């Protein structure tokens, strides 16, 4: 992955691998009946090559890709 990609959350705070983020909106997970609730803490995120997305795991769903516009740094 290129190191010059800067990933920012909904507030413009820069995110790094391993950061924890909080959801700012209820999100329905495609392909499942799960809904991730607003305020859910997601730990240990992984940055992708796309500055608008991060990869993470939650208790309910593994291998999840979330858009950074729905996150804020915890």
ABEGO torsion letter per residue (X at the ends): XBAABBBBBAAGBBBBBGBBBBBABBBBBBGBABBBBBGBBBBGBBBBABAABBBBBBAABBGBBBBAAABBBX
